Amino acid sequence: MKRIAVFLYANFILSIVFFIFNTSFSAGIPLLSLPVWLIFSAAFGYFAIYRFVIKNETKFVFTAVKFLEYLPFVMLIVFFLFRADGRETSFGRDLFTVILWVVTFIVSLVTLFFLKPKRLPFEVPERKKYTGAKWVLAEALDWLDAALQAVFIIILVNVFIIQLYMIPSESMVPQFLVKDRVVVFKTPAGPTFPLTEISLPRLRSYKRGDIVVFRNPHTDQSKKAEVKTFTSQLVFMLTLTTVNLNVDDAGKPISDPLVKRVTGVPGEQLVMVDGILYSRTKDNNTFTPVTADADWAEWNLNELPETLKKNIQDFPVSNEIYAAMTDIEKLRKELDIEQAKEEARNIVQSFSEIHKKVAAAKADSSDYKNTILPKDMFAVSLFSKHEDFAR
């Protein structure tokens, strides 16, 4: 019993220190952090410490277990309430409170381990059996308890282990379509503790072709915006991606986070020419084609299978426009620059001669337009429709 008492005291003291560092006396939502932790700590101290440990009333062992099960989650609630107004907090303070939460969470798990019935140094008292309306109420409370713990566990899993995302746009067609759902394993990437810049160590690096999920750098990254984003993500995950509050003024989903494929890796310089991706590094100063990029790029969505096309919302170009674009690209690639220069000189010379002829005709007769022959019309039309050429 002494060991259990030590762990319970440790949980209580650690949580009190955590709560003090996340207490706000300013008006607004952050003020709610104070009554939440005061009420919880008072109840925890009375039932788990005073009645169970000090008074040695073993019947309160079940109450102590429940307080320990909810302790990490109540700490998170207080943590989020304290930052609900988007206030700026120092990195050091965030680091201290995050470490304190992790330590308390671990200590609570260890304490729960020793509070298992088979490890208790006393005989576990039988739970009261209720009948009638009390039985219904007890069952309802059990279901509510299970539901609340499931919600909290889902939050922890989504923040630190895996998370479900919905594809907002067609930038990844045909790999992903709009409203496709992807499951992301977050732990190796070093997930960030919500509303802070504190993150777990990154356990892996990424190579070209990997699909990654990251925050949109073009969205508001202020603490106030982060609170709104976290709230919307929380609702999104708890409703299994059916409710999305992260929308713009027009009601359209904001593309945040983004789901993209890694194109370049650290140390590379990239350039795209004629639809071909090239890269170079400090060890190889020559741009070389990234052959793997051709396996992922899809230039003409019209050529995709009908099973995919029926779910695509936007086709940027038709088959006809795509064919015209490729024909133009082919002509451009096959263009002989020197020959084109010579043709341009000939056209300019031809127009110059026409100009002199028309100027002379103007001086002698008002019917100067008849001096332009049909063979000269191409040059005249070209320069008359494009004033920049005629200057």
Beta strands, then each sheet from edge to edge (+ up, - down):
strand 1: 162-166
strand 2: 181-185
strand 3: 211-214
strand 4: 258-261
strand 5: 269-273
strand 6: 276-280
strand 7: 288-289
sheet 1: 1+ 2-
sheet 2: 3+ 4-
sheet 3: 5+ 6- 7+
end
